[in-house]
Amino acid sequence: MPTTQTEQPYEYARKPLVEPDWRRFPGWADVTHEQWSSAQWQRVNCVKNVDQLRKVVGDRLDERFFDDLAQDGQKRATMSMLLPPQMLNTVAPDLTDTAAGSWTEAYYQDPIRRYMLPALSDRRTDWPSHPYATRDSLHEHDMWVAEGLTHRYPTKVLAELLSTCPQYCGHCTRMDLVGNSTPTIDKLKLKLKPTARYDNMIEYLESHPEVRDVVVSGGDVANVPWKNLENFLTRLLEIDTIRDIRLASKALMGLPQHWLQENVIEGMGRIAGTARERGVNLAIHTHVNHVQSLTPMVADAAKAMLDAGVRDIRNQGVLMRGVNDTSEALLDLCFGLQGEAGILPYYFYMCDMIPNSEHWRTSVSQAQELQTAIMGYLPGYATPRIICDVPFVGKRWVHQLARYDHERGVSYWTKNYRTSIEKDDPDALIREYPYYDPIDTLPEAGKKWWHEQHAADEVAQEGHEAAALSRAASE
């Protein structure tokens, strides 16, 4: 709806954080505050399947919703179901009506549910996956220099310490490695024991002084036993060339109880103290996609980490249709992060080109519009950049593209460095790298082109298969 001359496109109003009442769920009606605040209780009572969800919500949801979830798990899901009670409690947080119809409709429309509990009816039936979608869309595994260690940028590495999280997001960019296998995806497995994997990572970093920045991730570092994580971080801090360490944990939001444990707070204090003595920047990167996820307990966890000496806590959200793809949703979240939770809005990534993700992905042009729409409201240091993580290129601000075919939804990007797999490629820095918009967002001419292209590819594939069968028969 167009605004009048006297209206602002977005009106800011401070909104204090609220912890939804978990006792509104029949299965948690008798759960005490002490239990809810326990990281162990949260982990033990995670919802891992449809039957467990039914036990929590009782008859508040229609059977058609449970069946929709189950069908998605069998036919489309790339991540298995795993929600801590803390996170499930932020789905439809204001719902008080106990009628199954109202709960079911609220669940279908809820932004947290849309990406944490995906249903089959959410997925597109025309293009559930883009033709160029891949399991490891960013080719991180191709750039492993040791098991779990991705050297993608000249001065930065990603250290995947493990392949599990306290919660599994439906859109996970590392769905090739992280989490349990699903009926549609057989996951890659880490083969080395953790101690051997960590030793190899440290050895590589000690012998490559050009690396100054280490993102410690997985999976989620909240699933690494604290003594093991502290030991690894201590070893990192002993490498003189490492100047930045970033810990990746969605659990700061999904399981804040973990980061509020006494041993974790004390241990982080020791690590932060050592980092400060050695002039190393220590930060936590979390992953919040909607303001509903922010509660007082999340703010308490952030404050505990900042008080322990962590320099910054930054948010790296993912831009997704039906979740946060409006300027109002993004600004509400950013003001909640920056103003109420003590978390710095940092990035919003466009959803990556993994299988069965087309209903979540947005076009580059929409991302550009949203970047423009959120400018000017937040302090400059707290205005997030919307990023396209281009395969073989890396993070690029959405306005950095070289050229853009709007009709076919293909943007072209350039790069200014070589990854670890391009040492001998003379054209790496002059080549244009493509990125593809969701086909359903294109004009009719573009959709027609992709349908014709897809049909031609299928015919070619059938020809290759027939030739292979013929060769096998002749042998």
C-alpha positions as CSV (number, residue, x, y, z in Angstrom):
1,M,0.0,0.0,0.0
2,P,1.5,3.4,-1.0
3,T,2.2,5.8,1.9
4,T,0.9,9.3,2.2
5,Q,3.2,12.2,2.3
6,T,3.0,12.4,6.1
7,E,3.7,8.7,6.8
8,Q,7.1,7.0,7.2
9,P,7.5,3.6,5.5
10,Y,8.5,2.2,8.9
11,E,7.5,3.5,12.3
12,Y,9.8,2.6,15.2
13,A,8.4,1.8,18.6
14,R,10.4,0.2,21.3
15,K,9.2,-3.3,22.2
16,P,10.5,-4.9,25.3
17,L,11.5,-8.6,25.0
18,V,9.0,-11.2,26.4
19,E,9.5,-14.8,27.4
20,P,6.4,-16.7,26.1
21,D,4.6,-18.8,28.7
22,W,5.7,-22.4,27.9
23,R,2.9,-23.7,30.1
24,R,0.4,-22.9,27.3
25,F,1.5,-26.2,25.8
26,P,-0.3,-29.2,27.3
27,G,2.9,-31.2,27.4
28,W,4.8,-28.5,29.4
29,A,2.0,-27.4,31.7
30,D,3.9,-28.5,34.8
31,V,7.4,-27.5,33.8
32,T,9.0,-25.3,36.4
33,H,11.1,-22.2,35.8
34,E,14.1,-24.1,37.2
35,Q,13.6,-26.9,34.7
36,W,13.1,-24.5,31.8
37,S,16.4,-22.7,32.8
38,S,18.4,-25.9,32.7
39,A,20.4,-26.6,29.6
40,Q,20.3,-30.3,30.4
41,W,16.4,-30.3,30.6
42,Q,16.3,-28.4,27.3
43,R,18.5,-30.9,25.5
44,V,16.7,-33.9,26.9
45,N,13.3,-32.5,25.9
46,C,14.1,-31.5,22.4
47,V,11.4,-32.3,19.8
48,K,12.9,-34.7,17.3
49,N,9.9,-36.1,15.5
50,V,6.2,-35.7,14.8
51,D,5.1,-37.9,17.7
52,Q,7.2,-35.9,20.2
53,L,5.7,-32.7,18.8
54,R,2.2,-34.1,19.3
55,K,2.9,-35.0,22.9
56,V,3.9,-31.3,23.5
57,V,1.0,-29.6,21.8
58,G,-1.6,-32.2,22.4
59,D,-4.8,-31.8,20.3
60,R,-4.1,-28.1,19.6
61,L,-3.0,-28.9,16.1
62,D,-5.0,-30.7,13.4
63,E,-3.8,-34.1,12.2
64,R,-3.4,-32.7,8.7
65,F,-0.6,-30.5,10.0
66,F,1.2,-33.4,11.6
67,D,0.8,-35.4,8.4
68,D,2.1,-32.4,6.4
69,L,5.3,-32.4,8.6
70,A,5.7,-36.2,8.3
71,Q,5.3,-36.1,4.5
72,D,8.0,-33.4,4.2
73,G,10.3,-35.4,6.4
74,Q,9.9,-38.4,4.0
75,K,9.9,-36.6,0.7
76,R,11.8,-33.3,0.8
77,A,13.6,-32.5,4.1
78,T,17.3,-32.1,3.9
79,M,17.6,-31.7,7.7
80,S,16.0,-33.9,10.4
81,M,13.7,-32.3,13.0
82,L,15.4,-31.0,16.1
83,L,14.0,-28.1,18.2
84,P,14.9,-27.3,21.8
85,P,11.8,-26.3,23.9
86,Q,13.2,-22.7,24.0
87,M,12.9,-22.4,20.3
88,L,9.6,-24.2,19.9
89,N,8.2,-21.9,22.5
90,T,8.7,-18.9,20.2
91,V,6.4,-20.4,17.5
92,A,3.1,-18.5,17.6
93,P,4.0,-17.0,21.0
94,D,0.8,-15.0,21.5
95,L,-1.6,-17.8,20.8
96,T,-4.0,-18.3,23.7
97,D,-7.1,-19.8,21.9
98,T,-7.1,-23.6,22.4
99,A,-9.1,-24.4,19.3
100,A,-7.3,-26.7,17.0
101,G,-8.3,-24.7,14.0
102,S,-6.8,-21.4,15.2
103,W,-3.6,-23.1,16.4
104,T,-3.1,-24.9,13.1
105,E,-3.6,-21.8,11.0
106,A,-1.3,-19.8,13.3
107,Y,1.4,-22.5,12.9
108,Y,1.1,-22.6,9.2
109,Q,1.6,-18.8,9.0
110,D,4.3,-18.5,11.7
111,P,7.8,-17.4,10.5
112,I,9.8,-19.5,12.9
113,R,7.7,-22.6,12.1
114,R,8.3,-22.0,8.3
115,Y,12.0,-22.7,8.5
116,M,12.3,-24.8,11.7
117,L,9.3,-27.1,11.0
118,P,9.0,-27.1,7.2
119,A,5.8,-28.8,5.9
120,L,5.5,-30.5,2.5
121,S,2.8,-27.9,1.5
122,D,5.4,-25.1,2.0
123,R,7.6,-26.5,-0.8
124,R,7.1,-25.5,-4.4
125,T,5.8,-28.2,-6.7
126,D,6.9,-26.5,-9.9
127,W,10.6,-26.0,-9.0
128,P,11.3,-27.5,-5.5
129,S,15.0,-27.2,-6.4
130,H,16.8,-25.0,-8.8
131,P,18.5,-27.0,-11.6
132,Y,21.8,-25.8,-10.4
133,A,21.2,-26.5,-6.7
134,T,23.9,-28.6,-5.1
135,R,24.3,-30.3,-1.7
136,D,27.5,-28.4,-0.9
137,S,26.4,-25.2,-2.7
138,L,29.4,-23.2,-1.5
139,H,31.9,-26.0,-2.3
140,E,33.3,-25.8,1.3
141,H,34.2,-29.5,1.3
142,D,36.1,-29.0,-2.0
143,M,38.3,-26.4,-0.2
144,W,39.1,-28.5,2.8
145,V,42.9,-28.3,3.5
146,A,42.4,-30.7,6.4
147,E,39.3,-32.6,7.5
148,G,36.7,-29.9,8.5
149,L,39.1,-26.9,7.7
150,T,37.9,-24.8,4.7
151,H,40.5,-22.3,3.4
152,R,38.3,-20.2,1.1
153,Y,39.6,-16.7,1.6
154,P,43.2,-15.6,1.6
155,T,43.4,-14.7,5.2
156,K,40.5,-16.6,6.7
157,V,39.5,-20.2,7.4
158,L,36.4,-22.0,8.6
159,A,37.0,-24.7,11.2
160,E,34.2,-27.2,11.4
161,L,34.8,-28.9,14.8
162,L,31.8,-31.2,14.6
163,S,28.7,-32.0,12.5
164,T,25.9,-31.5,15.0
165,C,23.9,-28.7,16.4
166,P,21.4,-28.3,19.3
167,Q,18.8,-27.4,16.6
168,Y,18.5,-28.0,12.9
169,C,17.3,-25.4,10.5
170,G,15.5,-26.5,7.4
171,H,17.6,-24.2,5.1
172,C,21.0,-25.2,6.5
173,T,23.7,-24.3,4.0
174,R,25.8,-27.2,5.3
175,M,23.1,-29.8,4.9
176,D,25.6,-32.0,3.1
177,L,27.5,-32.6,6.4
178,V,25.5,-31.3,9.3
179,G,22.9,-33.4,11.1
180,N,21.4,-36.8,10.7
181,S,20.7,-38.4,7.3
182,T,17.2,-38.0,6.0
183,P,15.2,-40.2,3.6
184,T,16.3,-37.9,0.8
185,I,19.9,-37.1,1.9
186,D,22.7,-39.4,3.0
187,K,25.0,-37.1,4.9
188,L,28.8,-36.9,4.6
189,K,30.5,-38.1,7.7
190,L,33.6,-36.8,9.5
191,K,36.0,-39.7,9.7
192,L,38.7,-38.6,12.1
193,K,38.4,-38.6,15.9
194,P,37.9,-35.1,17.2
195,T,41.4,-34.9,18.7
196,A,43.1,-35.9,15.5
197,R,40.9,-33.5,13.5
198,Y,41.8,-30.6,15.9
199,D,45.5,-31.5,15.7
200,N,45.5,-31.4,11.9
201,M,43.7,-28.0,12.0
202,I,46.2,-26.5,14.4
203,E,49.2,-27.9,12.4
204,Y,47.9,-26.3,9.2
205,L,47.3,-22.9,10.9
206,E,50.8,-23.0,12.5
207,S,52.3,-23.5,9.1
208,H,50.2,-20.9,7.2
209,P,51.0,-17.5,8.8
210,E,48.9,-15.8,6.1
211,V,45.7,-16.9,8.0
212,R,44.8,-14.4,10.6
213,D,41.0,-15.1,11.1
214,V,39.4,-18.3,12.2
215,V,35.7,-19.0,12.3
216,V,35.1,-21.8,14.8
217,S,31.9,-23.5,13.8
218,G,30.5,-26.9,12.8
219,G,27.7,-27.7,13.4
220,D,27.4,-25.5,16.4
221,V,30.2,-25.0,19.0
222,A,27.6,-25.3,21.8
223,N,27.6,-29.0,21.1
224,V,31.4,-29.3,21.8
225,P,32.0,-30.2,25.4
226,W,33.3,-27.0,27.0
227,K,36.7,-28.5,28.1
228,N,37.3,-29.6,24.5
229,L,36.3,-26.2,23.0
230,E,38.4,-24.3,25.6
231,N,41.4,-26.5,24.8
232,F,41.1,-25.9,21.1
233,L,40.6,-22.1,21.6
234,T,43.6,-22.0,23.9
235,R,45.7,-23.7,21.2
236,L,44.5,-21.2,18.6
237,L,45.5,-18.3,20.9
238,E,49.0,-19.7,21.1
239,I,49.4,-19.1,17.3
240,D,50.9,-15.6,17.1
241,T,49.5,-14.9,13.6
242,I,45.9,-15.5,14.6
243,R,44.3,-12.1,15.3
244,D,40.5,-12.8,15.1
245,I,38.5,-15.7,16.4
246,R,34.8,-16.0,15.8
247,L,32.6,-18.6,17.5
248,A,29.5,-19.6,15.5
249,S,26.5,-20.6,17.6
250,K,22.8,-20.4,16.8
251,A,22.3,-21.9,20.2
252,L,22.9,-18.4,21.8
253,M,19.3,-17.9,20.6
254,G,18.0,-21.5,20.3
255,L,19.5,-22.8,23.6
256,P,20.6,-19.7,25.6
257,Q,20.6,-21.9,28.7
258,H,23.8,-23.5,27.5
259,W,25.6,-20.1,27.4
260,L,24.3,-19.3,30.9
261,Q,25.9,-22.3,32.5
262,E,28.4,-21.4,35.2
263,N,31.2,-23.5,33.7
264,V,30.7,-22.0,30.3
265,I,30.7,-18.4,31.6
266,E,33.8,-19.0,33.7
267,G,35.5,-20.7,30.8
268,M,34.7,-18.0,28.4
269,G,36.1,-15.5,30.9
270,R,39.4,-17.3,30.8
271,I,39.5,-17.5,27.0
272,A,38.4,-13.8,26.7
273,G,41.1,-12.8,29.2
274,T,43.8,-14.6,27.2
275,A,42.5,-13.1,23.9
276,R,42.6,-9.6,25.4
277,E,46.2,-10.1,26.7
278,R,47.3,-11.2,23.3
279,G,45.4,-8.5,21.3
280,V,43.1,-11.1,19.6
281,N,39.5,-10.1,18.8
282,L,37.1,-12.7,20.2
283,A,33.5,-12.6,19.0
284,I,30.4,-14.8,18.9
285,H,28.3,-15.0,15.8
286,T,24.8,-16.2,16.2
287,H,21.9,-16.8,13.8
288,V,18.5,-15.1,14.5
289,N,16.0,-14.8,11.6
290,H,13.0,-13.2,13.3
291,V,12.3,-10.9,16.2
292,Q,10.0,-13.6,17.8
293,S,13.1,-15.6,18.6
294,L,14.5,-12.8,20.9
295,T,13.5,-13.3,24.5
296,P,14.8,-12.1,27.9
297,M,16.8,-15.3,28.3
298,V,18.5,-14.7,24.9
299,A,19.4,-11.2,26.1
300,D,20.7,-12.7,29.4
301,A,23.0,-15.1,27.5
302,A,24.3,-12.3,25.3
303,K,25.0,-10.1,28.4
304,A,26.7,-13.0,30.2
305,M,29.1,-13.5,27.2
306,L,29.8,-9.8,26.9
307,D,30.4,-9.5,30.7
308,A,32.8,-12.5,30.4
309,G,34.9,-10.4,28.0
310,V,33.7,-11.4,24.5
311,R,34.3,-8.3,22.3
312,D,31.1,-8.5,20.2
313,I,28.1,-10.7,19.6
314,R,27.0,-10.4,16.0
315,N,24.0,-11.7,14.1
316,Q,24.2,-13.5,10.8
317,G,20.6,-14.1,9.7
318,V,19.3,-15.6,6.5
319,L,16.9,-13.8,4.2
320,M,13.9,-16.1,3.5
321,R,10.5,-15.8,1.9
322,G,7.7,-16.1,4.4
323,V,10.1,-15.5,7.3
324,N,11.7,-12.1,7.1
325,D,11.5,-10.9,3.5
326,T,9.9,-7.5,4.3
327,S,11.6,-4.3,5.5
328,E,9.4,-4.2,8.6
329,A,10.4,-7.8,9.6
330,L,14.1,-7.0,9.1
331,L,13.9,-3.7,11.0
332,D,11.9,-5.1,13.8
333,L,14.5,-7.8,14.2
334,C,17.5,-5.4,14.0
335,F,16.0,-3.1,16.6
336,G,15.3,-6.0,18.9
337,L,18.9,-7.3,18.4
338,Q,20.7,-4.0,18.8
339,G,18.4,-2.2,21.2
340,E,17.2,-5.0,23.5
341,A,19.4,-8.1,23.3
342,G,22.9,-6.5,22.9
343,I,23.5,-8.3,19.6
344,L,24.9,-6.4,16.7
345,P,23.0,-6.8,13.3
346,Y,25.8,-7.9,11.0
347,Y,24.8,-9.9,7.9
348,F,21.7,-11.2,6.2
349,Y,22.7,-13.9,3.8
350,M,20.5,-14.8,0.8
351,C,19.4,-18.4,1.3
352,D,21.9,-20.6,-0.5
353,M,21.1,-22.8,-3.5
354,I,20.7,-26.2,-1.8
355,P,18.1,-28.8,-2.8
356,N,14.4,-28.2,-2.0
357,S,15.0,-24.6,-0.9
358,E,13.3,-22.6,-3.7
359,H,10.3,-21.6,-1.6
360,W,12.7,-19.9,0.8
361,R,15.0,-18.2,-1.7
362,T,14.6,-14.6,-2.9
363,S,15.9,-13.0,-6.0
364,V,18.9,-10.7,-6.0
365,S,16.7,-7.8,-7.1
366,Q,14.4,-8.3,-4.0
367,A,17.4,-8.4,-1.8
368,Q,18.7,-5.1,-3.3
369,E,15.3,-3.5,-2.7
370,L,15.3,-4.7,1.0
371,Q,18.9,-3.4,1.5
372,T,17.7,0.0,0.3
373,A,14.6,-0.1,2.4
374,I,16.4,-0.6,5.7
375,M,19.0,2.1,5.2
376,G,18.7,5.2,7.4
377,Y,16.8,3.7,10.3
378,L,19.5,2.0,12.4
379,P,22.8,3.4,13.5
380,G,25.4,3.0,10.7
381,Y,27.4,0.4,12.7
382,A,24.2,-1.6,13.3
383,T,22.9,-1.5,9.7
384,P,23.3,-5.0,8.4
385,R,24.6,-5.8,4.9
386,I,22.5,-8.2,2.8
387,I,24.9,-10.7,1.2
388,C,24.9,-13.0,-1.7
389,D,27.3,-15.9,-1.0
390,V,28.3,-16.6,-4.6
391,P,29.7,-20.1,-5.3
392,F,33.5,-20.0,-5.9
393,V,33.4,-16.3,-5.1
394,G,32.3,-15.8,-1.5
395,K,30.4,-13.1,0.3
396,R,29.3,-10.2,-1.9
397,W,27.1,-7.2,-1.0
398,V,24.0,-7.6,-3.2
399,H,24.8,-4.4,-5.1
400,Q,28.3,-5.6,-6.1
401,L,27.2,-7.7,-9.0
402,A,28.9,-7.1,-12.4
403,R,25.8,-7.5,-14.5
404,Y,22.3,-9.0,-14.2
405,D,20.0,-10.7,-16.6
406,H,16.7,-10.0,-15.0
407,E,14.7,-12.0,-17.5
408,R,16.5,-15.3,-16.8
409,G,17.4,-14.4,-13.3
410,V,21.1,-14.8,-13.7
411,S,23.5,-12.4,-11.9
412,Y,27.2,-12.4,-12.7
413,W,29.9,-11.7,-10.1
414,T,33.7,-11.2,-10.1
415,K,36.3,-11.9,-7.4
416,N,39.6,-10.4,-6.3
417,Y,41.3,-13.4,-4.7
418,R,41.9,-17.1,-5.4
419,T,40.5,-19.9,-3.2
420,S,42.6,-22.8,-2.1
421,I,41.5,-24.8,-5.2
422,E,42.4,-22.1,-7.8
423,K,46.1,-21.7,-7.2
424,D,46.9,-22.6,-10.8
425,D,43.9,-21.1,-12.5
426,P,45.0,-18.1,-14.6
427,D,41.5,-17.0,-15.3
428,A,40.1,-17.1,-11.7
429,L,40.3,-13.3,-11.3
430,I,38.9,-12.3,-14.7
431,R,36.1,-14.9,-14.9
432,E,32.4,-14.0,-14.2
433,Y,30.6,-16.4,-11.8
434,P,26.9,-16.9,-12.1
435,Y,24.2,-16.9,-9.4
436,Y,20.6,-17.9,-10.1
437,D,17.3,-16.4,-8.9
438,P,14.4,-18.6,-8.0
439,I,12.7,-19.4,-11.3
440,D,9.2,-18.7,-10.0
441,T,10.2,-15.1,-9.4
442,L,11.0,-14.5,-13.1
443,P,8.9,-12.9,-15.8
444,E,7.0,-15.3,-18.1
445,A,9.7,-15.2,-20.8
446,G,12.3,-16.2,-18.2
447,K,10.2,-19.1,-16.8
448,K,9.6,-20.4,-20.4
449,W,13.4,-20.3,-21.1
450,W,14.2,-22.3,-18.0
451,H,11.4,-24.9,-18.8
452,E,12.9,-25.3,-22.3
453,Q,16.4,-25.5,-20.9
454,H,15.4,-28.1,-18.3
455,A,13.6,-30.2,-20.9
456,A,16.6,-30.2,-23.1
457,D,18.9,-31.2,-20.2
458,E,16.5,-34.1,-19.4
459,V,16.7,-35.3,-23.0
460,A,20.5,-35.1,-23.0
461,Q,20.7,-37.0,-19.6
462,E,18.4,-39.7,-21.0
463,G,20.7,-40.0,-24.0
464,H,23.8,-40.3,-21.7
465,E,22.1,-43.0,-19.6
466,A,21.0,-45.0,-22.7
467,A,24.5,-44.8,-24.1
468,A,26.0,-46.0,-20.8
469,L,23.5,-49.0,-20.7
470,S,24.4,-49.9,-24.3
471,R,28.2,-49.9,-23.5
472,A,27.6,-52.0,-20.4
473,A,25.6,-54.5,-22.4
474,S,28.3,-54.8,-25.1
475,E,30.9,-55.4,-22.5
